[in-house]
C-alpha cells in the first residue's frame, strides 16, 4: 500500500521521498535547498555532493540566524522566535534525512 504522506522531491539531481503534511511547503523547501546547493557548486569549490550539502546548510543557517537577529531587533524578541526555532528544527530533520540518503547512495 503506497504511503500517502510521502512526497517525492528532487534535490541536486537526487530523488528523495520525504514525509510531511503540506506538500507545497515541502516542495518549496526542497527547491530552496536545491537552489542553494547549485549556487554553492557553481562557485567551483567542490564537486563532492556531501560537502556541497553541508556548505549549503551553512549558508541557510546563516540566513536563518540573520533573519532571527533582524526579527528580534524589530519585535524586541518575542514569541515568534520559538516558531522560527521550531521551523529550523524541522529543516534540520529534513537535512538529516537527505544526508542520510546521500550516505546510503554514496
N, C-alpha and C positions, 0 to 999 in steps of 0.2 A: 504494500500500500504506500503510495507516494506521500511524502511529508509536505503538507500544505503550507507550513510556515517557512519552508526552505526557499531562499531567494538566491538565484544564480546571478553572479556578477563577474565581470572580467576586470582584473586589476593587473596592469603591466604584463599583458598577454597571457595571463594565467586565469583559469576559471575557478571560482570558489562558490561553494554552496554555504550560505550564511543563514542564520535564523533571526527573525525579527518580526515585529507586529506591523511595522509600517514599511511596506515595500519601497515606496518612493524615497523615504528618508534613507534607507539602507543603500539604495542605488545612488543617491546623491552623495553619500559618504564615500562609497566605492569610487565614484567618478572623481571626487576630490583627492583621494589617495592616489588613484591612477595618474591624475594630472601632476600631483606633487612629485611622484616617482619619476615621471617622464621629464620634468623640469630638472630634477637632480641628475638624472642620467645624461641629459643634454649638455650639462656642464662638463662632461667627459672625465670626471674624476675616477669613476669606477664602472665596471661592467657587471660586477657581481650583484645579482638581484637582491640578496640579503642585505648587503651593505647599502644599496640604493634604498631599500625599505627602511633601514634604520636611519639613514640621513633624512629621508622624507618625514619619518616620525619625529625626528628632532626639529625639523622645520615647522611641522604642525604644532608641536608642543610649544615652540617659541611664539607662534602666532596666538595660541590659546593664552599663554602667560601674559602677552602684551594686551590682549583683549580683557583679561581679568583685571589687570592693572588699570586700564582705561575705565572699565566699568566701575571699579572701586572708587576711582577718583571722581567720577560723575555722580554716583549714588551715595558715596560715603560708605562704601562696603555694606551691602545689605543681604537680604535673603536670597537674592539671585546667585550669589557666589556658590551656595550649596547646589543649586541647579546646574551651574557651569561645571562644578566638580563631578557631579553625577554623570553628565554627558562625557566628560573627559574619561571617567572610569569606563563607561560603555565603549568609547572609542578605543581605549586601551585593550579591552576584551576582544574587540574585533581585530585589532592589530595582532594580538597574541594568536588568535585563530588563524589569521593569514600567514603569520610567520611559522606557525606550526605546520601548516600545509606546505609551505615553501621548503621546510626542512625535510618533510616526508618525501617530497618530489625530488629534492636535490640529492 
